[in-house]
Amino acid sequence: MVIPPPVKPPRLTNFLKPYVLKMHFTNKFVNAQVIHSPTATVASSASSQEKALRPIMESTRDVAAAGMIGKILAERLLSKNIPAVSVFLKREQKYHGKIKAVIDSLREGGVKLL
């Protein structure tokens, strides 16, 4: 008599959203990156610290800079064939100001938010 192996439940990573947008704001700069959560690697990122972007921006820390970072990140995501991301907000982060600018410019750039 052969006993079949037990049926395994589906892996948790099958239910996770694979690409997660995380944002970090300092008093001087705006940073946004998309992380591939199953492998814990950075899929794409954009920052106002990049030397190529500094001459274009008037300020590297205001809402306009956050919107520009969102547009650049959207272009980089679409060039890597990543059509959708989920947004991770910390408890103290609210959908307002710089966060709203990054998320709205991602949406306008053609990236879907889950």
C-alpha positions as CSV (number, residue, x, y, z in Angstrom):
1,M,0.0,0.0,0.0
2,V,1.4,3.4,-1.1
3,I,0.6,6.4,1.0
4,P,0.4,9.6,-1.2
5,P,2.3,12.6,0.1
6,P,0.3,15.3,1.9
7,V,-1.1,18.1,-0.1
8,K,0.9,21.3,0.6
9,P,-0.9,24.6,1.0
10,P,-0.1,27.2,-1.6
11,R,3.0,29.3,-0.9
12,L,2.5,32.6,0.7
13,T,4.5,34.3,-2.1
14,N,1.8,33.4,-4.6
15,F,-0.5,35.8,-2.7
16,L,1.9,38.6,-2.3
17,K,2.0,41.5,-4.7
18,P,5.3,41.1,-6.3
19,Y,6.4,44.8,-6.9
20,V,6.1,47.2,-4.0
21,L,6.7,51.0,-4.2
22,K,8.5,52.4,-1.2
23,M,9.2,56.1,-0.7
24,H,11.7,58.0,1.5
25,F,11.7,61.7,2.1
26,T,14.4,63.7,3.8
27,N,14.8,67.5,4.3
28,K,16.9,67.6,1.2
29,F,16.0,64.8,-1.1
30,V,13.1,62.6,-2.4
31,N,13.8,58.9,-3.0
32,A,11.4,56.3,-4.5
33,Q,12.2,52.6,-5.3
34,V,10.2,49.6,-6.5
35,I,11.2,46.4,-4.8
36,H,10.5,42.9,-6.1
37,S,9.3,41.3,-2.9
38,P,9.8,37.5,-3.6
39,T,13.5,38.1,-4.3
40,A,14.0,41.2,-2.1
41,T,15.8,43.1,-4.9
42,V,15.4,46.6,-6.2
43,A,13.6,46.5,-9.6
44,S,13.9,50.2,-10.2
45,S,14.6,53.4,-8.4
46,A,14.7,57.2,-8.8
47,S,16.1,59.9,-6.6
48,S,16.5,63.6,-6.6
49,Q,20.2,63.0,-5.7
50,E,21.1,61.8,-9.2
51,K,23.5,64.1,-10.9
52,A,21.6,64.0,-14.2
53,L,18.4,65.3,-12.6
54,R,19.8,68.1,-10.4
55,P,20.2,70.7,-13.2
56,I,16.6,70.1,-14.3
57,M,15.1,70.6,-10.9
58,E,14.8,73.9,-9.1
59,S,14.6,72.3,-5.7
60,T,15.3,68.7,-4.8
61,R,12.9,68.5,-1.9
62,D,9.5,70.0,-2.8
63,V,6.3,68.6,-4.2
64,A,7.4,69.4,-7.8
65,A,10.5,67.4,-7.4
66,A,8.4,64.5,-6.0
67,G,6.2,64.7,-9.1
68,M,9.2,64.6,-11.4
69,I,10.7,61.6,-9.5
70,G,7.3,59.8,-10.0
71,K,7.4,60.5,-13.8
72,I,11.0,59.2,-14.1
73,L,10.2,56.1,-12.1
74,A,7.2,55.4,-14.3
75,E,9.3,55.6,-17.4
76,R,11.9,53.3,-15.9
77,L,9.3,50.8,-14.8
78,L,7.6,50.6,-18.2
79,S,11.0,50.2,-19.9
80,K,11.5,47.1,-17.7
81,N,8.0,45.8,-18.5
82,I,6.7,46.3,-15.0
83,P,3.1,47.5,-15.6
84,A,1.7,47.5,-12.0
85,V,3.0,48.1,-8.5
86,S,1.5,48.1,-5.0
87,V,2.1,51.0,-2.7
88,F,3.5,50.5,0.8
89,L,2.9,53.4,3.2
90,K,4.2,53.5,6.7
91,R,1.7,54.3,9.5
92,E,2.7,57.9,9.7
93,Q,2.6,58.5,5.9
94,K,-0.7,59.9,4.6
95,Y,-1.8,60.3,1.0
96,H,-1.0,64.0,0.9
97,G,1.7,66.3,-0.4
98,K,4.9,64.7,-1.7
99,I,3.4,61.2,-1.4
100,K,0.4,62.2,-3.4
101,A,2.6,63.8,-6.0
102,V,4.7,60.7,-6.5
103,I,1.7,58.3,-6.7
104,D,-0.3,60.6,-9.0
105,S,2.6,61.0,-11.4
106,L,3.2,57.3,-11.5
107,R,-0.5,56.9,-12.4
108,E,-0.2,59.5,-15.1
109,G,2.9,57.8,-16.4
110,G,0.9,54.6,-17.2
111,V,1.8,52.4,-14.2
112,K,-1.2,50.8,-12.5
113,L,-1.5,50.8,-8.8
114,L,-2.7,47.7,-7.0
